[in-house]
Amino acid sequence: MKSIQQQVSEKPWLGWVIFTGTLVAVFLIGLFASSVMERRTEALYAYQTFSDIGEWEADNAKWGQYYPQQYQSWLKTAEGDFKSKYGGNVMRDMLEEDPNLVVLWAGYPFSKEYNQGRGHMHAIEDIVIISRTGAPETMNDGPMPGTCWTCKGPDVPRMMQEIGITAFYGAQWASLIGEIKNPIGCADCHDPKTMSLQISRPALAEAFKRKGEDLAKATHQEMRSLVCAQCHVEYYFKKDVPGAEGVNYLTLPWDKGFSAESMEAYYDVANFSDWTHSISKTPMLKAQHPDYELYTTGVHANRGISCADCHMPYRSEGGMKFSDHHKQSPLNNISNSCQVCHREDTERLIADVYERQERILESRLKLEELLVKAHVEAGKAWEIGTTPEDMNGILQDIRHAQWRWDYIAASHGGSFHSPVESGRVLSTGIALAQEARVKLARVLTKKGVDQPISYPDISTKAKAQEYIGLDMKKENAAKKEFLEKRYPEWVNQPFAK
């Protein structure tokens, strides 16, 4: 039998085969060894720390002692220097950018101040300093309920355990200032003993229970979206919950389904409205941020991609594979988010996102224009003595059209998460707004109005606020007085202006 050396001398290509095979084997062995070491490092971390964090521990820094990689990445949510074409983490005055919003929210606190949300690190300060969080005379000493704190940090589940869920919802907003002090972090999503993902906000679990679904059966991948859905959803304050009558009980309106129309039907049956529009007298609905609902209708959800896959992608460091807790726009982290699956270059991927956003924005702005005119025309109809009987159908169309506009406008990234559904919802809103204006034209003609309606100049935020009757000098003075009283260190900060 010939030796390997003889075989190689007779067949030179055989040497290259052996050499290549050896390289592949060494590479695979190294890969296997690296994987084993990584898993051992992760297991060692878990073994050392599972019993060292107290139940409902709200101080994120204490978790950071045991999970330094996650904690250090989480600290980056304090950054506020990324501005994409339509989003990012830079504070932006959305009313200044789009004064139509002031008229659409006439009579509702959002018409006073509405800013682009920043990172999770700023959740508490951003809601405390904004003008809409209380009565004009007293700011946060006003009528806002404790329920409004629900998604602002890990002190919330701690407080719910200490005083009870109903007592938390029933507390006055101002009474919890100082109690809710740690920004959105570890205990909002993790069990301190096992580090497994958990639901810490009762509203989500209650909504699934009413639908006959058991969250305990959710997979880990599903939980990587469900922990986000604790807050990034549509909700309202229900006041007739058995055992909590009269309390502003946080409730997700999913009993009839996830779609815009299903939740609209839920609210209609409940005869619920967030406020009455000060111009058109329409009983309005204010969408919160139905991010999870829209996400479930998109292609990424259909492919099993979770929220965390894109907004908190995995990374490796020091032999540890962990989820990057710098929760942010994937557009600021293309290589670790989008390009894990998509092989296009960065510029092409960003252009794709902007293209979807621009197409949805075009339809959204058209609907805004129609709604502003509908509110003004309805105001004119009331002014000349139109009866409630003649206005009921018109107000219903305005209510439904603006709900569908807000359902898309209030969603974070909805135009990318689900552009097809976003376009569909806006198109039905446009049809409803046009129908309302047709009906209004008939009513106005019947009343003898044969001249075009005079529409206000709302080209700036200030002009729009003056048109709807807001005294922003008074509002801003109240805001400054409140900050001087409760948070003097924030008075001169740019984010508090």
C-alpha positions as CSV (number, residue, x, y, z in Angstrom):
1,M,0.0,0.0,0.0
2,K,1.4,3.4,-1.0
3,S,2.2,6.0,1.7
4,I,0.4,9.3,1.8
5,Q,3.7,11.0,0.7
6,Q,3.9,8.7,-2.4
7,Q,0.2,9.4,-3.2
8,V,0.8,13.1,-3.0
9,S,3.9,13.0,-5.2
10,E,1.9,11.1,-7.8
11,K,-1.2,13.3,-7.4
12,P,-0.1,16.9,-6.5
13,W,-3.7,18.1,-6.2
14,L,-4.2,15.7,-3.3
15,G,-1.9,17.8,-1.2
16,W,-4.0,20.8,-1.7
17,V,-7.1,18.8,-0.7
18,I,-5.5,17.6,2.5
19,F,-4.2,21.2,3.3
20,T,-7.6,22.7,2.7
21,G,-9.3,20.1,4.7
22,T,-7.0,20.6,7.6
23,L,-7.6,24.4,7.5
24,V,-11.4,23.8,7.5
25,A,-11.1,21.4,10.4
26,V,-9.0,23.7,12.5
27,F,-11.4,26.6,11.8
28,L,-14.4,24.5,12.8
29,I,-12.7,23.3,16.0
30,G,-11.8,26.9,16.9
31,L,-15.3,28.1,16.2
32,F,-16.7,25.3,18.4
33,A,-14.2,26.2,21.2
34,S,-15.1,29.8,21.0
35,S,-18.8,29.0,21.2
36,V,-18.2,26.7,24.3
37,M,-16.2,29.5,26.0
38,E,-18.9,32.0,25.2
39,R,-21.6,29.8,26.6
40,R,-19.5,29.1,29.7
41,T,-18.9,32.8,30.3
42,E,-22.6,33.5,30.0
43,A,-23.4,30.6,32.3
44,L,-20.9,31.8,34.9
45,Y,-22.5,35.3,34.9
46,A,-25.9,33.8,35.4
47,Y,-24.8,31.5,38.2
48,Q,-23.1,34.3,40.1
49,T,-25.8,36.8,40.0
50,F,-29.3,35.3,39.9
51,S,-29.8,35.6,43.7
52,D,-28.1,38.9,44.3
53,I,-30.7,41.4,43.0
54,G,-33.7,42.1,45.2
55,E,-37.3,41.6,44.1
56,W,-38.7,44.7,42.3
57,E,-35.3,46.4,42.5
58,A,-35.8,49.7,40.6
59,D,-32.2,51.1,40.8
60,N,-30.8,50.2,37.4
61,A,-27.2,50.8,38.6
62,K,-27.5,47.9,41.1
63,W,-28.4,45.6,38.2
64,G,-25.4,47.1,36.3
65,Q,-23.0,45.8,38.9
66,Y,-23.8,42.3,37.7
67,Y,-24.5,43.0,34.0
68,P,-22.0,45.6,33.0
69,Q,-22.2,45.1,29.2
70,Q,-26.0,45.5,29.2
71,Y,-25.8,48.4,31.6
72,Q,-23.1,50.3,29.8
73,S,-25.1,50.0,26.5
74,W,-28.3,51.1,28.3
75,L,-26.5,54.2,29.5
76,K,-26.3,55.3,25.9
77,T,-30.1,55.9,25.8
78,A,-29.2,59.2,27.4
79,E,-27.7,60.3,24.0
80,G,-29.7,62.9,22.1
81,D,-27.7,63.5,19.0
82,F,-29.2,61.3,16.3
83,K,-31.7,62.9,13.9
84,S,-33.1,60.9,11.0
85,K,-35.3,62.5,8.4
86,Y,-38.5,61.9,10.3
87,G,-37.3,60.7,13.8
88,G,-34.3,60.0,16.0
89,N,-33.6,60.9,19.6
90,V,-33.2,64.7,19.2
91,M,-35.9,66.7,20.9
92,R,-38.0,68.4,18.2
93,D,-41.0,70.7,18.5
94,M,-43.6,68.8,16.5
95,L,-46.2,71.5,16.7
96,E,-43.7,74.0,15.2
97,E,-42.9,71.5,12.4
98,D,-46.6,70.8,11.7
99,P,-49.0,73.5,13.0
100,N,-52.0,71.5,11.7
101,L,-51.6,69.4,14.9
102,V,-52.6,72.4,17.0
103,V,-56.0,72.7,15.4
104,L,-56.6,68.9,15.3
105,W,-56.1,68.8,19.0
106,A,-58.0,72.0,19.9
107,G,-59.3,71.7,23.4
108,Y,-56.8,68.9,24.3
109,P,-53.5,69.4,26.1
110,F,-51.5,68.1,23.2
111,S,-52.2,71.4,21.4
112,K,-50.0,73.2,24.0
113,E,-46.8,71.2,23.6
114,Y,-45.9,68.0,21.7
115,N,-42.2,67.0,21.2
116,Q,-40.3,64.2,19.6
117,G,-39.7,61.6,22.2
118,R,-36.1,61.1,23.3
119,G,-34.4,58.0,24.7
120,H,-35.7,55.9,27.5
121,M,-33.3,57.6,29.9
122,H,-35.3,60.8,29.6
123,A,-38.8,59.3,30.0
124,I,-39.4,60.9,33.4
125,E,-38.0,64.4,32.8
126,D,-39.7,64.7,29.4
127,I,-43.1,64.0,30.8
128,V,-42.6,66.1,33.9
129,I,-41.5,69.3,32.1
130,I,-44.1,69.3,29.3
131,S,-46.9,71.8,29.5
132,R,-49.7,69.4,28.9
133,T,-49.2,67.3,32.1
134,G,-51.5,69.3,34.4
135,A,-54.0,72.1,34.8
136,P,-52.8,75.5,33.4
137,E,-53.0,77.2,36.8
138,T,-51.1,74.6,38.8
139,M,-49.3,72.4,36.3
140,N,-48.6,69.0,37.8
141,D,-50.7,69.7,40.9
142,G,-53.7,69.4,38.6
143,P,-56.1,66.6,37.9
144,M,-53.8,64.1,36.1
145,P,-54.0,60.6,37.7
146,G,-51.2,58.4,38.9
147,T,-52.0,56.1,35.9
148,C,-50.0,58.5,33.7
149,W,-46.8,57.3,35.3
150,T,-47.4,53.7,34.3
151,C,-44.8,53.4,31.6
152,K,-42.1,55.7,33.0
153,G,-39.8,53.4,34.9
154,P,-39.2,50.4,37.1
155,D,-40.4,52.2,40.2
156,V,-43.9,51.7,38.8
157,P,-44.0,47.9,39.4
158,R,-42.4,48.4,42.7
159,M,-45.1,50.9,43.8
160,M,-47.8,48.6,42.4
161,Q,-46.5,45.8,44.6
162,E,-46.3,48.1,47.7
163,I,-49.7,49.9,47.5
164,G,-51.6,47.8,45.0
165,I,-52.5,48.3,41.3
166,T,-55.9,50.1,42.0
167,A,-54.3,52.4,44.6
168,F,-51.6,53.3,42.1
169,Y,-54.0,54.1,39.4
170,G,-56.2,56.0,41.8
171,A,-53.4,58.2,43.2
172,Q,-52.9,61.8,42.1
173,W,-50.2,62.4,39.6
174,A,-48.3,64.9,41.8
175,S,-48.3,62.6,44.8
176,L,-46.0,60.2,42.9
177,I,-43.5,62.8,41.9
178,G,-40.3,61.7,43.6
179,E,-41.4,58.1,43.9
180,I,-41.0,57.5,40.2
181,K,-37.3,58.4,39.9
182,N,-35.5,55.7,38.0
183,P,-35.8,55.8,34.2
184,I,-37.1,52.9,32.1
185,G,-34.7,50.0,32.7
186,C,-34.0,46.5,34.0
187,A,-37.0,45.6,36.2
188,D,-39.4,46.8,33.6
189,C,-38.6,43.7,31.5
190,H,-36.6,41.2,33.6
191,D,-37.2,38.8,36.5
192,P,-34.3,39.5,38.9
193,K,-34.0,35.9,40.0
194,T,-33.9,34.2,36.5
195,M,-33.2,37.2,34.2
196,S,-36.0,35.8,32.0
197,L,-38.3,38.3,30.3
198,Q,-41.4,39.1,32.2
199,I,-44.5,41.3,32.0
200,S,-44.4,43.8,34.8
201,R,-47.5,45.9,33.7
202,P,-50.9,44.4,34.4
203,A,-52.8,46.0,31.5
204,L,-51.1,43.8,28.9
205,A,-51.7,40.5,30.8
206,E,-55.3,41.6,31.5
207,A,-55.9,42.3,27.8
208,F,-54.6,38.9,26.7
209,K,-56.6,37.2,29.4
210,R,-59.8,38.8,28.1
211,K,-58.9,37.5,24.7
212,G,-58.5,34.0,26.1
213,E,-54.7,33.9,25.5
214,D,-52.1,32.8,28.0
215,L,-49.0,34.9,28.1
216,A,-47.2,32.2,30.1
217,K,-47.1,30.1,26.8
218,A,-45.3,32.9,24.9
219,T,-41.9,31.9,23.5
220,H,-38.7,33.8,24.3
221,Q,-38.8,35.3,20.8
222,E,-42.4,36.4,21.3
223,M,-41.4,37.9,24.7
224,R,-38.8,40.0,23.0
225,S,-41.7,42.0,21.5
226,L,-44.3,41.6,24.3
227,V,-42.1,43.3,26.9
228,C,-42.1,46.3,24.5
229,A,-45.9,45.9,24.1
230,Q,-46.4,46.7,27.8
231,C,-46.1,50.3,26.8
232,H,-45.9,50.7,23.1
233,V,-49.6,50.1,22.5
234,E,-52.9,51.9,22.4
235,Y,-54.6,52.3,25.7
236,Y,-57.2,54.3,27.6
237,F,-58.4,54.9,31.2
238,K,-61.5,52.9,31.9
239,K,-63.6,54.0,34.9
240,D,-66.0,51.1,35.4
241,V,-63.6,48.2,36.1
242,P,-65.3,46.0,38.8
243,G,-63.7,46.7,42.1
244,A,-62.0,49.9,40.9
245,E,-65.1,52.0,40.0
246,G,-64.2,55.6,39.4
247,V,-60.5,54.9,39.1
248,N,-58.6,55.7,35.9
249,Y,-57.8,52.0,35.2
250,L,-55.3,51.5,32.4
251,T,-56.9,49.3,29.8
252,L,-56.0,48.1,26.3
253,P,-59.0,48.2,23.9
254,W,-58.3,44.9,22.2
255,D,-61.5,43.0,23.0
256,K,-62.8,43.3,19.5
257,G,-59.4,43.0,17.8
258,F,-56.1,44.8,17.0
259,S,-57.0,46.8,14.0
260,A,-57.8,50.5,13.9
261,E,-61.4,49.7,13.0
262,S,-61.8,47.1,15.8
263,M,-60.6,49.5,18.5
264,E,-62.7,52.3,17.0
265,A,-65.8,50.0,17.3
266,Y,-64.8,49.2,20.9
267,Y,-64.7,52.9,21.8
268,D,-68.0,53.6,20.0
269,V,-69.8,50.8,21.9
270,A,-68.4,52.1,25.2
271,N,-69.4,55.7,24.2
272,F,-65.9,56.7,25.1
273,S,-64.1,59.9,24.1
274,D,-60.9,61.5,25.3
275,W,-62.2,65.1,24.9
276,T,-64.6,67.2,23.0
277,H,-63.0,69.3,20.2
278,S,-63.3,73.0,21.0
279,I,-64.2,74.0,17.5
280,S,-66.2,71.3,15.9
281,K,-67.7,69.9,19.2
282,T,-66.7,66.4,18.1
283,P,-66.3,63.7,20.8
284,M,-62.7,62.8,19.9
285,L,-60.4,59.8,20.3
286,K,-56.7,60.4,21.0
287,A,-54.5,57.5,19.9
288,Q,-51.5,56.9,22.2
289,H,-48.8,54.9,20.4
290,P,-50.2,51.7,18.8
291,D,-46.7,50.5,17.8
292,Y,-47.2,46.8,18.7
293,E,-50.6,46.6,16.9
294,L,-49.2,48.0,13.7
295,Y,-46.0,46.0,13.9
296,T,-48.1,42.7,14.0
297,T,-49.5,43.5,10.6
298,G,-46.1,44.0,9.0
299,V,-43.7,41.8,7.1
300,H,-41.1,41.6,9.9
301,A,-43.6,40.3,12.4
302,N,-44.8,37.8,9.8
303,R,-41.2,36.6,9.4
304,G,-40.8,36.1,13.2
305,I,-38.6,39.2,13.7
306,S,-39.1,40.7,17.2
307,C,-38.8,44.3,18.2
308,A,-35.5,43.6,20.0
309,D,-34.0,42.0,16.9
310,C,-33.9,45.5,15.3
311,H,-33.9,47.9,18.2
312,M,-31.7,45.9,20.6
313,P,-29.7,43.6,18.3
314,Y,-27.3,41.0,19.7
315,R,-23.6,41.8,20.0
316,S,-20.6,40.0,21.4
317,E,-18.0,41.5,23.7
318,G,-15.4,39.8,26.0
319,G,-16.7,36.3,25.2
320,M,-20.3,37.4,26.0
321,K,-23.2,37.5,23.6
322,F,-25.8,39.9,24.8
323,S,-28.6,42.1,23.6
324,D,-27.5,45.7,23.1
325,H,-29.6,47.7,25.5
326,H,-29.0,51.0,23.7
327,K,-32.6,51.0,22.5
328,Q,-32.6,53.2,19.5
329,S,-33.6,53.7,15.8
330,P,-32.1,50.9,13.7
331,L,-31.1,53.7,11.3
332,N,-28.4,54.6,13.8
333,N,-27.1,51.0,13.9
334,I,-27.6,49.6,10.4
335,S,-24.8,47.1,10.5
336,N,-26.0,45.3,13.6
337,S,-29.7,45.6,12.8
338,C,-30.7,45.7,9.1
339,Q,-27.6,44.2,7.6
340,V,-27.8,41.0,9.7
341,C,-30.5,40.0,7.2
342,H,-30.3,42.4,4.3
343,R,-27.2,42.5,2.2
344,E,-27.8,45.9,0.6
345,D,-25.4,48.8,1.4
346,T,-26.3,51.3,4.1
347,E,-27.3,54.1,1.8
348,R,-29.7,51.8,-0.1
349,L,-31.3,50.5,3.1
350,I,-31.8,54.1,4.5
351,A,-33.3,55.2,1.2
352,D,-35.8,52.3,1.3
353,V,-36.9,53.4,4.8
354,Y,-37.3,57.0,3.8
355,E,-39.2,56.1,0.6
356,R,-41.8,54.2,2.7
357,Q,-42.0,57.1,5.3
358,E,-42.4,59.7,2.6
359,R,-45.3,57.9,0.9
360,I,-47.2,57.5,4.1
361,L,-46.4,61.1,5.1
362,E,-47.9,62.3,1.9
363,S,-51.3,60.6,2.7
364,R,-51.1,61.7,6.3
365,L,-50.7,65.3,5.5
366,K,-53.5,65.2,3.0
367,L,-55.8,63.8,5.7
368,E,-54.6,66.5,8.1
369,E,-55.6,69.2,5.6
370,L,-59.1,67.7,5.2
371,L,-59.6,67.3,8.9
372,V,-58.6,70.9,9.7
373,K,-61.1,72.2,7.1
374,A,-63.8,69.8,8.5
375,H,-63.3,71.1,12.0
376,V,-63.5,74.8,10.9
377,E,-66.5,74.1,8.7
378,A,-68.3,72.3,11.5
379,G,-67.5,75.2,13.8
380,K,-69.2,77.5,11.2
381,A,-72.2,75.1,11.1
382,W,-72.7,75.4,14.9
383,E,-72.2,79.1,14.7
384,I,-75.2,79.6,12.3
385,G,-77.5,77.4,14.4
386,T,-77.3,73.9,12.9
387,T,-79.1,71.3,15.1
388,P,-77.4,68.4,16.8
389,E,-79.6,66.1,14.7
390,D,-78.1,67.5,11.5
391,M,-74.5,67.3,13.0
392,N,-74.5,63.8,14.5
393,G,-73.5,61.9,11.4
394,I,-70.9,64.5,10.4
395,L,-69.3,64.4,13.9
396,Q,-69.1,60.7,13.7
397,D,-67.3,60.9,10.4
398,I,-64.8,63.5,11.8
399,R,-64.2,61.3,14.9
400,H,-63.5,58.2,12.8
401,A,-61.4,60.0,10.3
402,Q,-59.2,61.7,12.9
403,W,-58.9,58.5,14.9
404,R,-57.4,56.8,11.8
405,W,-55.1,59.7,11.1
406,D,-53.9,59.6,14.8
407,Y,-53.6,55.8,14.8
408,I,-50.8,56.2,12.2
409,A,-49.4,59.6,13.3
410,A,-49.0,58.4,16.9
411,S,-47.3,55.1,16.0
412,H,-43.5,55.1,16.3
413,G,-42.2,54.0,13.0
414,G,-45.5,52.6,11.8
415,S,-44.9,53.8,8.3
416,F,-41.9,51.5,8.1
417,H,-43.2,48.7,10.4
418,S,-46.3,48.2,8.3
419,P,-46.5,50.6,5.3
420,V,-49.3,48.6,3.6
421,E,-51.6,48.7,6.7
422,S,-50.6,52.4,7.4
423,G,-51.6,53.3,3.8
424,R,-54.9,51.4,4.1
425,V,-55.9,53.1,7.3
426,L,-55.1,56.5,6.1
427,S,-57.0,56.0,2.8
428,T,-60.1,55.1,4.8
429,G,-59.6,58.2,6.9
430,I,-59.4,60.4,3.8
431,A,-62.6,58.9,2.5
432,L,-64.4,59.6,5.8
433,A,-63.0,63.2,6.0
434,Q,-64.2,63.9,2.5
435,E,-67.6,62.5,3.3
436,A,-67.9,64.7,6.4
437,R,-67.1,67.8,4.3
438,V,-69.6,66.8,1.6
439,K,-72.3,66.6,4.4
440,L,-71.1,69.9,5.9
441,A,-71.4,71.6,2.5
442,R,-75.0,70.4,2.2
443,V,-75.8,71.6,5.8
444,L,-74.2,75.0,5.2
445,T,-76.0,75.5,1.8
446,K,-79.3,74.6,3.5
447,K,-78.6,77.3,6.0
448,G,-78.0,79.9,3.3
449,V,-74.2,79.9,3.4
450,D,-73.3,80.3,-0.3
451,Q,-69.8,81.8,0.1
452,P,-66.5,79.9,0.7
453,I,-65.6,79.4,4.3
454,S,-62.7,81.6,5.5
455,Y,-60.0,79.3,6.8
456,P,-57.5,80.6,9.5
457,D,-53.8,81.3,8.9
458,I,-52.2,78.5,10.9
459,S,-48.8,78.7,9.1
460,T,-46.9,78.7,12.5
461,K,-47.5,77.1,15.9
462,A,-48.0,80.5,17.5
463,K,-50.7,81.5,14.9
464,A,-52.5,78.2,15.3
465,Q,-52.5,78.4,19.1
466,E,-53.8,81.9,19.0
467,Y,-56.6,80.8,16.6
468,I,-57.8,78.0,19.0
469,G,-57.7,80.5,22.0
470,L,-54.6,79.3,23.8
471,D,-52.7,81.8,26.0
472,M,-49.2,80.4,25.8
473,K,-47.7,83.2,27.9
474,K,-49.8,82.0,30.7
475,E,-49.0,78.3,30.0
476,N,-45.3,78.9,29.9
477,A,-45.3,81.0,33.0
478,A,-47.1,78.1,34.8
479,K,-44.6,75.7,33.5
480,K,-41.7,77.8,34.8
481,E,-43.4,78.2,38.2
482,F,-43.8,74.5,38.5
483,L,-40.2,73.7,37.6
484,E,-38.9,76.3,40.1
485,K,-41.1,74.7,42.7
486,R,-40.4,71.0,42.0
487,Y,-37.3,70.8,39.8
488,P,-35.3,74.0,40.1
489,E,-32.2,72.3,38.5
490,W,-34.2,71.9,35.3
491,V,-35.4,75.5,34.8
492,N,-32.6,76.6,32.5
493,Q,-32.1,73.3,30.7
494,P,-32.7,73.3,27.0
495,F,-35.2,70.4,27.2
496,A,-37.3,72.4,29.6
497,K,-37.7,75.5,27.4
